[in-house]
């Protein structure tokens, strides 16, 4: 029996077969992190609801696979225009459910839209190869074909951008798609699905199911799903990778991060500090490419920490939809408490709290202030663990070699950056660092849509990164065709493998 207050709440529907549906069964709650209030309810799909999405996607697959590449590209072009026109509507939904500031949400939607822009070039991207006379009067060509029904499972921190790393490329390649967004931020996906329908996408090509582990388990177990893209925390990414491998599914599973920025004494420290403040505290640190560890080399440390403290103290914290606010709340009360727990642990483990944001500055909502730890050691939990909050730690080393060794020892390897004026030091860092995405005087080196996004080590399980050319490879299979026609004055093949071309 629902409580009267629950009955007044809107339900975020799923999107199956080109229309909104609200399956019966378990329901979850969606919060506005700035007020701490429940604002919506969301259905948690069971295996039956997942099966109906797979059926819709399977039924739509043959027609979409065989639609001309130009038709698929034109749907993407129309979708691009609609997304641009509705960018702010999507961003508002993100701010209301995730908490990040509206300008930051706008930027994240923009980065997602750029993947749609990339996918508009699919006729060029799907071109195969052709070789004449690989043997006498024998030709060979290759084509890239879609894999079938694909699924995407995405985290709470980028409700639009991370799904758009996946489904535009998958769908442009001729696949059909089922998205399972984070249950904490379900609304943006439904608006993106409605706009895709308006763009002319046939029903069933793009579907959205909501839910938690049980929904994901149903997707991973379903024999109708050929490929799974996942982005989330490392333990779940690893288990998704293992389960998909066991179930014979193609998989790319991106995990968590601990991104280091190395600052050399010759760096422009004011410039570096400004960059690091944005990278550490933007989106309240809830970014997979956030800088969470600064490695200060030699004489850089003291002046850098002073600058970071001054700038971090000045950050305006508040509701993400208010003008002038630079940092919003954490996504849930539970996550805020987890981050606050790390701040306490950092202090008891002996790190120096230059700035302690553990006490919430506002009464309502899931807020924390900015925290800066200095003299952090590699064995401390504030360094070892991904905190995913507005907590920046500074480690001090004496040389570039020590800094590179520290970064390379960390099990995460998503992004990293170096701040220096020395081309030689930057080149050495770029060459030796064991991390998937590297910035040189760029704190968050997220590749643009026509390059591919992905980390190394515990930040990615699988072989192919997302979007760009690697995304096209993930969502297609190569077929190689060898052709010979009779009556070309060449002998017919015999029983032995030919030795002459
Ligand atoms: P999460 O791992 O808790 O959840 C990710 C997705 O998996 C969600 O859709 C969730 O419903 C589902 N899920 C949760 N528990 C599950 C379980 N036991 N079994 C199967 N599915 C489960 O991650 P999150 O808290 O939503 O997002 C934050 C994490 O995502 C951070 O670790 C962050 O670094 C990571 N992230 C990584 C990247 C990247 O590109 N590498 C990008 C964004 C976020």
Boltz pocket constraint, residues with backbone or C-beta under 6 A from the ligand:
constraints:
  - pocket:
      binder: B
      contacts: [[A, 153], [A, 154], [A, 155], [A, 156], [A, 157], [A, 158], [A, 162], [A, 180], [A, 181], [A, 182], [A, 183], [A, 211], [A, 212], [A, 213], [A, 216], [A, 217], [A, 231], [A, 232], [A, 233], [A, 234], [A, 236], [A, 237], [A, 254], [A, 255], [A, 256], [A, 257], [A, 287], [A, 288], [A, 386], [A, 388], [A, 414], [A, 455], [A, 459]]
      max_distance: 6.0
